[in-house]
Amino acid sequence: MLSDDPDPLLSLLRRACTTDSDDDGFLEQAETFEGHTLWPALARHLARCSTITDQALLTDLARNPDQVTDDEQLCWGLKYWVRGDVMLNNGSVRTLDDVRACEGLDALPFLEALPQDEDLSDAERLSQNQTRLH
């Protein structure tokens, strides 16, 4: 079942958040997505069916956002939202890992496994379903 959504990226991500990981239609939609390879990898990760290759791509892009040369907004989002770069008052930029290291803290992971639905409590599942509806 393909969404009536005219935006293919929004359709893919919406479906990733509401589908079963063994939904062949979703997997086909992810495979045939025409856009940056980040998006189908992220969609499969959100649907809890990412491959080792997907996870490596997501982690690599989070660590090295400057390799995204064809989409300035995506590169910026990876730097500041995903990697957590911080712009200081003097205009310099530090990574969140650098800031944490200065404080003696370990680096945070770039990608975490999502719990399987059966690992979620009823309250967590209800919260997720309500969030998906908004």
Stockholm file with secondary structure:
# STOCKHOLM 1.0

chainA/1-134         MLSDDPDPLLSLLRRACTTDSDDDGFLEQAETFEGHTLWPALARHLARCSTITDQALLTDLARNPDQVTDDEQLCWGLKYWVRGDVMLNNGSVRTLDDVRACEGLDALPFLEALPQDEDLSDAERLSQNQTRLH
#=GR chainA/1-134 SS CCCCCSCHHHHHHHHHHHSCTTCHHHHHHHHTCCSCTHHHHHHHHHTTCCCHHHHHHHHHHHHCGGGCCSCHHHHHHIIIIISCCEECTTSCEECHHHHHHHTTCCCCCSCCCCCCGGGSCHHHHHHHHHHHHC
#=GC SS_cons         CCCCCSCHHHHHHHHHHHSCTTCHHHHHHHHTCCSCTHHHHHHHHHTTCCCHHHHHHHHHHHHCGGGCCSCHHHHHHIIIIISCCEECTTSCEECHHHHHHHTTCCCCCSCCCCCCGGGSCHHHHHHHHHHHHC
//
